[in-house]
């Protein structure tokens, strides 16, 4: 066999190996908490920031006491939506109306008037209203309950069910949110889950490594805040599957190209 033929065959085989290697790639670890073992303990050092109310947030406030007729003055009517009409009724049923925090951070509460709530937790708002009702001798034994109504987190990228998910309690974690989104797909990059959070006039980006328990439990983004955006980027396998020409190990075009290359090698060898 001539030297130039051997060189051609070697070049074609090298190209085939390079094509195969670039298409297959190495398998990425997909297990969470790889640094934790059964029996281990790990401290949650992330600051447990309680969710505080912001402008445009919507909250419900319910006042109860031993005198239902008296407390009815301080509760918004419940909107019971029916076909073609909206009827109003009192009671603790679903569909209760809420207070939307205005641009000044205030709500207009019955009888008490304007109340500044921005920057306060649910507990702080409830305590303030209770104190005001007692101080003004409006209700002697009020029980005030404050709940979130429209607070949510957006989850995008390589999760099974992307979407917006409600924050229903004060300390909702990134793990809670990802669980609601159906967990990451097998193509999600577990070492760089980004959380985008507005802090004042800036947008801060946090990165979490789900393969490391110590990283998760120490991250400032472990506890999510309203309007956070969680983005799970694709791993290298998914990125290769999304190439412009689709030339990867799972594509028909890849195998056609490889078969053509091997055919060329065979012709050179046997001729």
C-alpha positions as CSV (number, residue, x, y, z in Angstrom):
1,X,0.0,0.0,0.0
2,X,1.4,3.4,-0.9
3,X,2.5,5.9,1.7
4,X,0.0,8.5,0.5
5,X,-2.9,6.0,0.9
6,X,-1.8,5.2,4.4
7,X,-1.7,8.8,5.3
8,X,-5.2,9.4,3.8
9,X,-6.6,6.4,5.8
10,X,-5.0,7.7,9.0
11,X,-6.4,11.1,8.5
12,X,-9.9,9.8,7.8
13,X,-9.8,7.6,10.9
14,X,-8.6,10.5,13.0
15,X,-11.4,12.6,11.8
16,X,-13.9,9.8,12.6
17,X,-12.6,9.5,16.1
18,X,-12.6,13.2,16.6
19,X,-16.2,13.4,15.4
20,X,-17.3,10.6,17.7
21,X,-15.5,12.1,20.7
22,X,-17.0,15.5,20.1
23,X,-20.5,14.1,19.8
24,X,-20.4,11.7,22.8
25,X,-18.6,13.8,25.4
26,X,-18.2,12.7,29.0
27,X,-21.1,11.9,31.3
28,X,-21.8,14.6,33.9
29,X,-22.6,13.9,37.5
30,X,-26.3,14.4,38.2
31,X,-26.5,13.5,41.9
32,X,-27.3,16.2,44.4
33,X,-25.5,16.8,47.7
34,X,-22.5,14.7,46.7
35,X,-20.5,16.0,49.6
36,X,-23.0,14.7,52.2
37,X,-23.2,11.2,53.4
38,X,-25.8,9.4,55.7
39,X,-25.2,10.4,59.3
40,X,-23.5,13.7,58.3
41,X,-24.8,17.0,59.7
42,X,-24.5,20.3,57.9
43,X,-25.3,23.7,59.3
44,X,-27.7,26.0,57.4
45,X,-25.7,29.2,57.5
46,X,-27.7,31.1,54.9
47,X,-29.4,34.2,56.4
48,X,-33.1,33.3,56.8
49,X,-34.5,36.5,55.4
50,X,-38.3,36.8,56.0
51,X,-40.3,37.9,53.0
52,X,-41.2,41.6,53.3
53,X,-43.9,43.4,51.4
54,X,-43.1,45.5,48.4
55,X,-45.0,47.9,46.2
56,X,-47.4,46.0,43.8
57,X,-47.5,43.0,46.2
58,X,-51.0,41.9,47.1
59,X,-51.9,40.7,50.6
60,X,-55.1,39.6,52.4
61,X,-55.8,40.8,55.9
62,X,-58.5,39.1,58.0
63,X,-59.7,40.5,61.4
64,X,-61.5,38.1,63.7
65,X,-62.9,38.5,67.2
66,X,-65.8,37.3,69.4
67,X,-68.0,39.9,67.7
68,X,-68.3,38.9,64.0
69,X,-70.5,41.9,63.2
70,X,-67.9,44.3,64.6
71,X,-65.0,42.7,62.8
72,X,-66.9,42.6,59.5
73,X,-66.3,46.4,59.3
74,X,-62.5,45.7,58.8
75,X,-62.7,42.8,56.3
76,X,-63.1,43.3,52.6
77,X,-66.0,41.5,51.0
78,X,-65.4,38.1,49.3
79,X,-65.8,38.1,45.5
80,X,-67.6,35.0,44.5
81,X,-67.2,34.9,40.7
82,X,-70.1,33.4,38.8
83,X,-71.0,33.2,35.1
84,X,-72.0,36.7,34.0
85,X,-71.9,38.3,37.4
86,X,-69.9,38.8,40.6
87,X,-71.8,38.5,43.9
88,X,-70.4,39.6,47.2
89,X,-70.7,37.9,50.5
90,X,-69.0,37.8,53.9
91,X,-67.1,34.9,55.4
92,X,-63.9,33.0,55.2
93,X,-64.3,31.4,51.8
94,X,-62.0,31.3,48.8
95,X,-61.9,34.3,46.6
96,X,-61.3,36.9,49.3
97,X,-60.3,40.3,48.1
98,X,-56.9,41.6,48.8
99,X,-55.0,44.9,49.3
100,X,-52.5,45.9,46.6
101,X,-49.6,47.9,48.0
102,X,-49.3,51.2,46.1
103,X,-46.2,52.9,44.8
104,X,-45.8,54.6,48.2
105,X,-45.8,51.3,50.1
106,X,-49.2,51.9,51.6
107,X,-52.6,50.2,51.7
108,X,-56.0,51.8,52.4
109,X,-57.4,49.8,55.4
110,X,-61.0,50.2,56.5
111,X,-61.5,52.6,59.3
112,X,-57.8,53.0,60.0
113,X,-57.1,54.5,56.7
114,X,-53.6,54.6,55.1
115,X,-51.2,52.1,56.6
116,X,-47.5,52.0,55.5
117,X,-46.6,48.3,55.0
118,X,-43.6,48.2,52.7
119,X,-40.6,46.5,54.2
120,X,-42.7,44.8,56.8
121,X,-43.3,41.1,57.3
122,X,-46.7,39.5,57.6
123,X,-46.2,39.2,61.4
124,X,-45.3,42.9,61.7
125,X,-48.3,44.0,59.7
126,X,-50.6,41.9,61.7
127,X,-49.2,43.2,65.0
128,X,-49.4,46.8,63.9
129,X,-53.1,46.5,62.9
130,X,-53.9,44.7,66.1
131,X,-52.3,47.4,68.2
132,X,-54.1,50.1,66.3
133,X,-57.5,48.5,66.7
134,X,-57.0,48.0,70.4
135,X,-55.5,51.5,71.0
136,X,-58.4,53.2,69.3
137,X,-60.8,51.0,71.2
138,X,-62.3,49.6,68.0
139,X,-61.9,45.9,68.7
140,X,-61.0,44.6,72.2
141,X,-59.8,41.1,71.2
142,X,-58.8,41.1,67.6
143,X,-57.0,38.3,65.9
144,X,-55.3,39.5,62.7
145,X,-54.2,37.2,59.9
146,X,-52.1,38.4,57.0
147,X,-51.4,36.1,54.0
148,X,-49.5,36.6,50.7
149,X,-51.7,36.6,47.5
150,X,-49.5,37.2,44.4
151,X,-45.9,36.7,45.5
152,X,-44.2,34.3,43.2
153,X,-40.9,33.1,41.7
154,X,-40.2,32.4,38.0
155,X,-38.4,29.2,37.1
156,X,-36.9,28.9,33.6
157,X,-34.6,26.6,31.7
158,X,-34.0,22.8,32.1
159,X,-36.7,21.9,34.6
160,X,-39.6,19.6,33.9
161,X,-42.3,22.3,34.4
162,X,-41.1,25.9,33.9
163,X,-43.4,28.6,35.2
164,X,-44.3,31.0,38.0
165,X,-44.7,29.5,41.4
166,X,-46.3,31.1,44.5
167,X,-44.6,31.9,47.7
168,X,-47.0,30.9,50.4
169,X,-44.8,31.1,53.4
170,X,-42.0,33.2,54.8
171,X,-39.1,30.9,54.4
172,X,-39.4,29.2,51.0
173,X,-36.2,27.6,49.8
174,X,-34.7,27.1,46.3
175,X,-35.2,23.4,46.8
176,X,-39.0,24.0,47.4
177,X,-39.2,26.0,44.2
178,X,-37.3,23.5,42.1
179,X,-39.5,20.7,43.5
180,X,-42.6,22.6,42.5
181,X,-41.1,22.9,39.0
182,X,-40.8,19.1,38.8
183,X,-37.0,19.0,39.5
184,X,-34.3,19.5,36.9
185,X,-34.3,17.5,33.7
186,X,-31.4,15.2,33.1
187,X,-29.9,17.9,30.9
188,X,-29.9,20.6,33.6
189,X,-26.5,21.9,34.7
190,X,-26.6,21.1,38.5
191,X,-23.4,23.0,39.2
192,X,-24.6,26.4,38.1
193,X,-28.2,27.2,38.9
194,X,-28.6,31.0,38.7
195,X,-30.9,33.1,40.9
196,X,-31.5,36.6,39.7
197,X,-32.8,39.0,42.4
198,X,-33.6,42.7,42.3
199,X,-32.0,44.5,45.2
200,X,-32.8,48.1,45.1
201,X,-32.0,49.5,41.7
202,X,-29.6,46.6,40.8
203,X,-30.1,43.1,39.6
204,X,-27.8,40.7,41.6
205,X,-27.0,37.2,40.2
206,X,-26.3,34.3,42.6
207,X,-25.0,30.9,41.6
208,X,-25.8,27.6,43.4
209,X,-24.1,24.2,43.0
210,X,-26.7,21.6,43.7
211,X,-24.1,18.9,43.8
212,X,-22.7,20.5,47.0
213,X,-24.9,20.6,50.1
214,X,-22.5,23.0,51.9
215,X,-22.8,25.4,48.9
216,X,-26.6,25.3,48.9
217,X,-27.1,25.8,52.6
218,X,-24.7,28.7,52.8
219,X,-25.9,30.6,49.7
220,X,-27.8,33.9,50.1
221,X,-30.1,32.6,47.5
222,X,-31.1,29.5,49.5
223,X,-34.2,31.3,50.7
224,X,-36.0,32.8,47.7
225,X,-37.7,36.2,47.6
226,X,-40.7,37.4,45.6
227,X,-39.9,38.1,41.9
228,X,-36.7,36.0,41.9
229,X,-35.9,34.4,38.6
230,X,-34.4,30.9,38.8
231,X,-32.6,29.8,35.7
232,X,-31.3,26.3,35.1
233,X,-28.8,26.4,32.2
234,X,-28.4,23.3,29.8
235,X,-25.4,21.1,30.3
236,X,-22.9,20.3,27.5
237,X,-24.9,17.3,26.3
238,X,-28.0,19.4,25.7
239,X,-25.9,22.2,24.1
240,X,-24.5,19.7,21.6
241,X,-28.0,18.5,20.8
242,X,-28.9,22.0,20.0
243,X,-26.2,22.6,17.4
244,X,-27.2,24.4,14.2
245,X,-26.8,21.4,12.0
246,X,-27.9,18.9,14.6
247,X,-24.7,16.9,14.0
248,X,-24.5,14.8,17.2
249,X,-24.4,11.2,18.2
250,X,-28.2,11.0,18.5
251,X,-28.9,12.5,15.1
252,X,-29.4,10.6,11.8
253,X,-27.1,13.1,10.0
254,X,-24.3,12.1,12.3
255,X,-24.5,8.4,11.5
256,X,-24.9,9.1,7.8
257,X,-21.7,11.2,7.9
258,X,-19.9,8.5,9.9
259,X,-21.0,5.7,7.5
260,X,-19.9,7.8,4.5
261,X,-16.5,8.3,6.1
262,X,-16.0,4.6,6.9
263,X,-17.1,3.7,3.4
264,X,-14.3,6.0,2.0
265,X,-11.8,4.3,4.3
266,X,-12.9,0.9,3.2
267,X,-12.5,1.9,-0.5
268,X,-9.0,3.1,0.1
269,X,-8.1,0.0,2.0
270,X,-9.4,-2.5,-0.6
271,X,-8.5,-0.7,-3.8
